Amino acid sequence: MGQFSAWHWLIVAAVFVLFFGAKRMPDAARGLGRSLRIFKSEVSRMQSDDADAANERSARENVGLPATAQAPATPFAEPVVRPTKTL
């Protein structure tokens, strides 16, 4: 129980042919194939965009630093002290 045998798959295929007709089955399979190809290309494009953004972000964070050094974590910026003119 729980496994499909060849007879089960044959019955499922016969039901599909009865519902959709023999003429529509190749068109439906073609449309499904096109949709899956488009979906796959969009997913790979999104993954490459995410990888490019991560590389760009890490490159911006490590500008001017050696490969092993990391920027120190400072919670607040140091105040800027400007000299004043005396009269």
Secondary structure as UniProt FT lines:
FT   HELIX           6..20
FT   TURN            22..23
FT   HELIX           24..61
FT   TURN            62..64
//
